[in-house]
Every structure is written in C-alpha cells, then in structure tokens.
C-alpha cells in the first residue's frame, strides 16, 4: 500500500456512520432513528454531517494535490 493510499485510509477512518444515540431517545441527535424529541428530525446536532463534510474536503484536497504532483513514472 502506497503512502497516498495509507493517507486516504486514515482520513476515511474519521468518517462517522451514525448519529449520536443516548439511552434516553430524547437526548439523541434529532437525525437518529431512535430520537423522539420535538426538534426537526432533519437537523443534525451531533456533528456527523459537519465532520463528514470535513472528511470529504480533506479527500478532495488530497486528490487535488495528487493531480498537481509531477508524474515520475511510478505508481503512487
């Protein structure tokens, strides 16, 4: 595995897959399926959407940098 591939795996490891859940569904993120509070269910209060957007941004930066790197005839 190249250093670039390792970097991508590390960045992807920060991706979140679930909204915050609490035993008491009232305190879960409104976007979590078990939430039963009164807030808008499309609103994410736990940061999953924000954090995953940062992961996507980091991956786009890596992709942009690899496009700028001179090709030396070697696989990355």
Secondary structure, DSSP 8 states (H G I E B T S, - for coil): --HHHHHHHHHHTT---S----SSGGGS-TTSTT--SSS-TT---SSHHHHHHHHHHHHHHHHHHHHHS---SS--
